[in-house]
Amino acid sequence: MESVLTNDEVQAYYIKSELGRIIGIDSLDRQAADLVNGNIERFLQETNGSQMKSLAVWLSQSYRDNAVHRLLRNSDWKLVVARIDQITLSRINPAVNEVLSRTEIDWRLQNFVRYLNSYFTSHPQSDPESLREFRNIRPVYYRELIGVERERDVLLIDGAHRAVSLGLQGVEVFKIYVTSRL
């Protein structure tokens, strides 16, 4: 499955996922989450392209400090389906990056999920590697991710925590908004 998207569609999705994060949409029951999402969508419908771009850049650059704002300049977006073994994670934070860079994990989502399952079983109360941010599996409302297509793989640029949480829940296939240029 692959569908071509406009830059505005990807910007709108990114804004929805970040505003949802700020509001705590993943901790709401489904009915409340749907109501919040509907309000965010109405807000975006009333926002012009320039305002939407400014908000997306601010959320990425100032609030989240990620690289999404650079990707949003691209115009070759599509929605693809990728298996968990096709997804590479990007930097998260120093403690997590140290684990991700290990040879047996090699920044791969599938390997990291396997590692976390074993790690949390071995350390039910302790956290010697500072990975507690992944301990509690949470529901994920905005399930699509954002990345860069690389040959047969996808480098995730946004949605790493959501991807890990979904992977820990057993999800093996992901929908990802991808562009071809970083």
LORONU-678112 format. One line per 5 residues: number of its first residue (from 0); their letters; for each residue z, x, y of C-alpha. Coordinates in nm, 3 decimals. Layout:
# LORONU-678112
NUM	a	Z X Y; ... .
# end
This chain:
# LORONU-678112
0	mesvl	0.000 0.000 0.000; -0.099 0.136 0.335; -0.146 -0.042 0.666; -0.251 0.094 1.005; -0.008 0.041 1.293 .
5	tndev	-0.010 0.076 1.668; 0.216 0.311 1.856; 0.385 0.008 2.017; 0.473 -0.135 1.674; 0.640 0.190 1.568 .
10	qayyi	0.823 0.220 1.902; 0.949 -0.137 1.866; 1.074 -0.067 1.512; 1.248 0.252 1.624; 1.418 0.068 1.911 .
15	kselg	1.527 -0.214 1.678; 1.677 0.030 1.428; 1.863 0.227 1.698; 1.992 -0.080 1.885; 2.094 -0.222 1.548 .
20	riigi	2.286 0.099 1.480; 2.464 0.077 1.816; 2.559 -0.286 1.750; 2.665 -0.212 1.390; 2.411 -0.444 1.226 .
25	dsldr	2.469 -0.291 0.880; 2.833 -0.405 0.886; 2.749 -0.769 0.968; 2.691 -1.041 0.715; 2.326 -1.130 0.663 .
30	qaadl	2.330 -1.440 0.885; 2.486 -1.252 1.179; 2.252 -0.956 1.124; 1.950 -1.186 1.131; 2.077 -1.340 1.455 .
35	vngni	2.124 -0.996 1.615; 1.779 -0.887 1.495; 1.626 -1.203 1.643; 1.788 -1.127 1.978; 1.662 -0.769 1.970 .
40	erflq	1.310 -0.893 1.887; 1.319 -1.143 2.177; 1.434 -0.864 2.409; 1.144 -0.645 2.295; 0.892 -0.927 2.344 .
45	etngs	1.002 -0.949 2.708; 0.977 -0.571 2.755; 0.651 -0.421 2.884; 0.493 -0.111 2.727; 0.627 0.127 2.991 .
50	qmksl	0.983 -0.004 2.957; 0.961 0.010 2.579; 0.839 0.369 2.587; 1.117 0.469 2.829; 1.382 0.305 2.610 .
55	avwls	1.245 0.466 2.293; 1.240 0.810 2.457; 1.593 0.764 2.593; 1.726 0.649 2.254; 1.564 0.945 2.080 .
60	qsyrd	1.618 1.221 2.332; 1.946 1.133 2.499; 2.134 0.905 2.262; 2.033 1.033 1.916; 1.906 1.382 2.002 .
65	navhr	1.624 1.360 1.748; 1.250 1.434 1.749; 1.122 1.078 1.730; 1.027 1.074 2.100; 0.774 1.352 2.032 .
70	llrns	0.620 1.160 1.743; 0.585 0.842 1.946; 0.303 1.008 2.144; 0.089 1.003 1.828; -0.156 0.722 1.768 .
75	dwklv	-0.236 0.761 1.398; 0.050 0.556 1.253; 0.047 0.379 0.920; 0.303 0.223 0.690; 0.309 0.385 0.346 .
80	varid	0.511 0.344 0.032; 0.666 0.664 -0.102; 0.873 0.735 -0.410; 1.211 0.902 -0.370; 1.070 1.225 -0.521 .
85	qitls	0.808 1.243 -0.241; 1.061 1.246 0.044; 1.192 1.557 0.217; 1.490 1.534 0.451; 1.505 1.712 0.784 .
90	rinpa	1.812 1.866 0.947; 2.118 1.642 0.970; 2.412 1.862 1.074; 2.529 2.216 0.988; 2.752 2.123 0.692 .
95	vnevl	2.492 1.894 0.534; 2.207 2.135 0.610; 2.391 2.406 0.416; 2.391 2.183 0.108; 2.033 2.062 0.161 .
100	srtei	1.904 2.419 0.184; 2.034 2.513 -0.162; 1.761 2.594 -0.411; 1.857 2.311 -0.646; 1.829 2.055 -0.365 .
105	dwrlq	1.551 2.208 -0.152; 1.581 1.936 0.117; 1.455 1.673 -0.132; 1.606 1.323 -0.105; 1.605 1.268 -0.481 .
110	nfvry	1.788 1.597 -0.547; 2.041 1.530 -0.270; 2.119 1.181 -0.402; 2.176 1.324 -0.752; 2.397 1.595 -0.604 .
115	lnsyf	2.603 1.343 -0.404; 2.656 1.123 -0.710; 2.793 1.422 -0.900; 2.986 1.555 -0.599; 3.168 1.229 -0.530 .
120	tshpq	3.253 1.187 -0.898; 3.397 1.541 -0.903; 3.580 1.496 -0.571; 3.707 1.136 -0.558; 3.975 1.216 -0.297 .
125	sdpes	3.870 1.548 -0.145; 3.567 1.661 0.050; 3.537 2.042 0.036; 3.174 2.041 0.158; 3.218 1.791 0.444 .
130	lrefr	2.985 1.526 0.298; 3.212 1.224 0.361; 2.953 1.063 0.590; 2.762 0.973 0.272; 3.060 0.864 0.062 .
135	nirpv	3.064 0.494 0.144; 2.747 0.321 0.035; 2.662 0.065 0.299; 2.413 -0.216 0.324; 2.100 -0.120 0.514 .
140	yyrel	1.938 -0.385 0.734; 1.648 -0.180 0.874; 1.509 -0.028 0.556; 1.188 0.132 0.685; 1.201 0.498 0.781 .
145	igver	0.996 0.720 1.014; 0.832 1.045 0.905; 0.542 1.283 0.902; 0.292 1.279 0.616; 0.252 1.617 0.449 .
150	erdvl	-0.011 1.624 0.173; 0.153 1.405 -0.093; 0.502 1.412 0.059; 0.678 1.272 0.364; 0.913 1.465 0.591 .
155	lidga	1.169 1.217 0.726; 1.226 1.239 1.100; 1.437 0.925 1.138; 1.644 0.734 0.886; 1.800 1.009 0.673 .
160	hravs	2.137 0.836 0.643; 1.969 0.505 0.562; 1.749 0.680 0.302; 2.048 0.849 0.137; 2.245 0.524 0.136 .
165	lglqg	1.952 0.340 -0.021; 1.902 0.622 -0.272; 2.269 0.603 -0.370; 2.215 0.229 -0.427; 1.936 0.312 -0.672 .
170	vevfk	1.636 0.245 -0.448; 1.345 0.463 -0.560; 1.059 0.335 -0.344; 1.064 0.342 0.037; 0.847 0.205 0.317 .
175	iyvts	0.789 0.471 0.579; 0.608 0.466 0.912; 0.417 0.794 0.905; 0.200 0.995 1.137; 0.007 1.307 1.043 .
180	rl	0.129 1.533 1.325; 0.474 1.660 1.412 .
# end
